[in-house]
Each structure stands twice: as C-alpha cells, then as structure tokens.
Amino acid sequence: MPIRWRGGLPGAAAVCAMAWAFLHSGPVGALPLDDIVLPPGFRIAMYAEGVTNARQMALGDHGTVFVGSRSAGRVYAVVDADGDHVAEDIQVIASGLNLPSGVAFHEGNLYVGEVDQITQYPQAELRLGTPLPTRVVVGGLPDNRHHGWKYLGFGPDGKLYIPVGAPCNVCSVTDPFGTILRLDLTGGGPEVVARGVRNLVGFDWDPATGKLWFTDNGRDNLGDDLPPDELNRVDSDGDHFGFPFCHAGDIPDPAFGDEGSCAAAVPPAQRLGPHVAAIGMAFYTGTMFPERYRGAILIAEHGSWNRSRKIGYRVSLVTLSGDGAPSSYDVFAEGWLQGQNAWGRPADILVMPDGAILVSDDAADAIYRISYEGGDE
C-alpha cells in the first residue's frame, strides 16, 4: 500500500500568483560552451543534447543517468554505452506526468516525484526499451503546483526525503507545506525533518558527518538585494528555518514577521546571492578535482527572474572548514549569462564515478560534463 499524507492542509492560505517566464529566447544552433569560464585546468563539454527541460539527475547502477523534466512532463534515460563521456542514447521512459522534476535511484529502482505522488519504476535500468511497470509508493501529497515540484533523495538511513514547498510567494503555512518529509517505504507514516522551508529544490548529505544540507529560495518582491538565498544544514529533526516570518536568519518579513521571532529560526549556514535561485546541489565526493574541492558543495544557481539586474545562471562552490562550517563561497562556472541575456540555466549537479560532474540545464535542454585535466588551479 502506498504511504499517504493525511495531515491538515491550510484551506484559507493565500496562494500568490507566480511570476514565471524564461528570460531569454532559447538556444539557437550549437550552444556556446566557449562562453563558460572555469578555473584553470577544468574543461566543459556536451554530455547530452535534446533533454527537454532537464532538471534533477540520478545515476543508475549501470551508468544510466535518469533525468526529470518539470515542464515537459517527462522522465529521460540518458545512456553513454561506449564510455566516451558523450551520451548516444536518449530515451523518454515516461511522459504525461505532473511536473516530474525529481528523480532518485535506490536499490535498483527508479523513483519519480510528481507534485502529488512518488512513483516507483522497479528495475527501470534493466528494462530500458520496454514498457515500464509502475507502483505509487507515496500518494496524497498536496496537489498545489506552486513550489509543488519535488526533489528526491535517499539518505544514509535508507529513507526517502521529500520537500513540500510553500504554495505561495509568502503566506502562513501548516504541515506539510514548508517542510522536508522523511519516509520509510517499508512502513510507517511520514516524519517532519525540518520546517520553515520556502522552496527547496536541492539537497545532499555531508559524507563526513551524515548531516543533511539543502538550498532554499528566498521570497520575492523585497527588492533586488533582499533576501539572500540560503544554504542550510539540519542539525536536529524539527529545526525551523524561519519561513514565513524570518528570512536568512535575521530579516523579519514585513507582512508575517509577527508569526515568530528570528531568534527562534535556524540561520543559514551560508548566505547565497539574492535571488540567484540556488537549486540542485551536491557534495563533491570524487577524486578527479584538486584537493580543495574534496568535500566541498557545488550548487546550481538557476538564475534570478525578478531583479532589475540578473544574477546567478552559474555553478557556485562552497568550501567547508575542518569543523564543517562554510569557509568560502565562490563562483565555479559562469558564462550562461552574457550581459543581461541568458542562454542557459544550470539546474542540478551529479558527481560521476570517474570524478567528473554533470550539470543539467533546463533552459538549453542539455547536460554538460565538467572534468579536470590537470595543470595549475
């Protein structure tokens, strides 16, 4: 039987209209990868083209890269069968889905996150090219599409983690909205890992400590520079990160600030750029990159839509000190934004077995491979 969420939903919550548009005309012809600026010794190359609205990626046991597609309603299987780091087989393995942005691969099975449910595709990698059976394993999630798309991951505990975003720009929320949920698919109800989370579209676990880190997009319409996006760390189950009453640890909301105190909110581990739209993230667990990247966090900054001057459209790097706290926040890869024209929008990061990383781009319908080829860095 699928797990079903039966918590109370906020029937009177004001659901704000979402201002959403791609802020460019889309790629024309070959993508200008020469525009991408990387640290010395790094190289970017095309891994796969034609993956419409490529969002979260998950790696199968045999090298298949599964990709969710939010706006296209599809899930792709991307295969590099000959090992030359260029995919020659791109299959649509599911279509007609409800914003299937999130994908995860666990114990041979593919999991796809739609707005209101999580579906399992048993042994999907071994059945490519044939109709795939499906099984709904989590049903009854809220059907609000505003911030309703999912990012999925199985933690070190073997449980499935699912965010449920706030159905608004800013509004009062009750569970399950504004939370991170944890589910044991072998049985039992959902547990709330964190609250006060506005719009989480990326998370990963620190391989050194096992702690969950996640990105969160700050509210809109407070001006160009407020609030910062956030990189957060969950230290204890039930941590509250401030939404809707407090942003970035110390910025009371002008409309909802009386719902709580910033002193009661967990501040971000690292403030990110304001409205950079930080989404997919990954700890770098490979050995290809130089030492300073080992254990650091790579973040896909999707790009601002409501600033007078655009920022983001890049991959950033957060390094950690010996005590696990952020020690630097820098640009790792940029160039998708040229002046105020964007030809691409990084969406997710996937560390590959050889230590290279893949970066999905939901605007250019592409996946890039970034490798380190030596030299001064």
Rosetta blueprint (number, residue, H / E / L):
1 M L
2 P L
3 I E
4 R E
5 W L
6 R L
7 G L
8 G L
9 L L
10 P L
11 G L
12 A L
13 A L
14 A L
15 V L
16 C L
17 A L
18 M L
19 A L
20 W L
21 A L
22 F L
23 L L
24 H L
25 S L
26 G L
27 P L
28 V L
29 G L
30 A L
31 L L
32 P L
33 L H
34 D H
35 D H
36 I L
37 V E
38 L L
39 P L
40 P L
41 G L
42 F E
43 R E
44 I E
45 A E
46 M E
47 Y E
48 A E
49 E E
50 G L
51 V L
52 T L
53 N L
54 A E
55 R E
56 Q E
57 M E
58 A E
59 L E
60 G L
61 D L
62 H L
63 G L
64 T L
65 V E
66 F E
67 V E
68 G E
69 S E
70 R L
71 S L
72 A L
73 G L
74 R E
75 V E
76 Y E
77 A E
78 V E
79 V E
80 D L
81 A L
82 D L
83 G L
84 D L
85 H L
86 V L
87 A L
88 E L
89 D E
90 I E
91 Q E
92 V E
93 I E
94 A E
95 S L
96 G L
97 L L
98 N L
99 L L
100 P L
101 S L
102 G E
103 V E
104 A E
105 F E
106 H E
107 E L
108 G L
109 N E
110 L E
111 Y E
112 V E
113 G E
114 E L
115 V L
116 D L
117 Q L
118 I E
119 T E
120 Q E
121 Y E
122 P L
123 Q L
124 A H
125 E H
126 L H
127 R H
128 L L
129 G L
130 T L
131 P L
132 L L
133 P L
134 T L
135 R E
136 V E
137 V E
138 V E
139 G E
140 G L
141 L L
142 P L
143 D L
144 N L
145 R L
146 H L
147 H L
148 G L
149 W L
150 K L
151 Y L
152 L L
153 G E
154 F E
155 G L
156 P L
157 D L
158 G L
159 K L
160 L E
161 Y E
162 I E
163 P E
164 V E
165 G L
166 A L
167 P L
168 C L
169 N L
170 V L
171 C L
172 S L
173 V L
174 T L
175 D L
176 P L
177 F L
178 G L
179 T E
180 I E
181 L E
182 R E
183 L E
184 D L
185 L L
186 T L
187 G L
188 G L
189 G L
190 P L
191 E E
192 V E
193 V E
194 A E
195 R E
196 G L
197 V L
198 R L
199 N L
200 L L
201 V L
202 G L
203 F E
204 D E
205 W E
206 D L
207 P L
208 A L
209 T L
210 G L
211 K L
212 L E
213 W E
214 F E
215 T E
216 D E
217 N L
218 G L
219 R L
220 D L
221 N L
222 L L
223 G L
224 D L
225 D L
226 L L
227 P L
228 P E
229 D E
230 E E
231 L E
232 N E
233 R E
234 V E
235 D L
236 S L
237 D L
238 G L
239 D E
240 H E
241 F L
242 G L
243 F L
244 P L
245 F L
246 C E
247 H E
248 A L
249 G L
250 D L
251 I E
252 P E
253 D L
254 P L
255 A L
256 F L
257 G H
258 D H
259 E H
260 G L
261 S L
262 C H
263 A H
264 A H
265 A L
266 V L
267 P L
268 P L
269 A L
270 Q E
271 R E
272 L E
273 G E
274 P E
275 H L
276 V L
277 A L
278 A E
279 I E
280 G E
281 M E
282 A E
283 F E
284 Y L
285 T L
286 G L
287 T L
288 M L
289 F L
290 P L
291 E H
292 R H
293 Y H
294 R L
295 G L
296 A L
297 I E
298 L E
299 I E
300 A E
301 E E
302 H L
303 G L
304 S L
305 W L
306 N L
307 R L
308 S L
309 R L
310 K L
311 I L
312 G L
313 Y L
314 R E
315 V E
316 S E
317 L E
318 V E
319 T E
320 L E
321 S L
322 G L
323 D L
324 G L
325 A L
326 P E
327 S E
328 S E
329 Y E
330 D E
331 V E
332 F E
333 A E
334 E E
335 G L
336 W L
337 L E
338 Q E
339 G L
340 Q L
341 N E
342 A E
343 W L
344 G L
345 R L
346 P E
347 A E
348 D E
349 I E
350 L E
351 V E
352 M L
353 P L
354 D L
355 G L
356 A L
357 I E
358 L E
359 V E
360 S E
361 D E
362 D L
363 A L
364 A L
365 D L
366 A E
367 I E
368 Y E
369 R E
370 I E
371 S E
372 Y E
373 E L
374 G L
375 G L
376 D L
377 E L
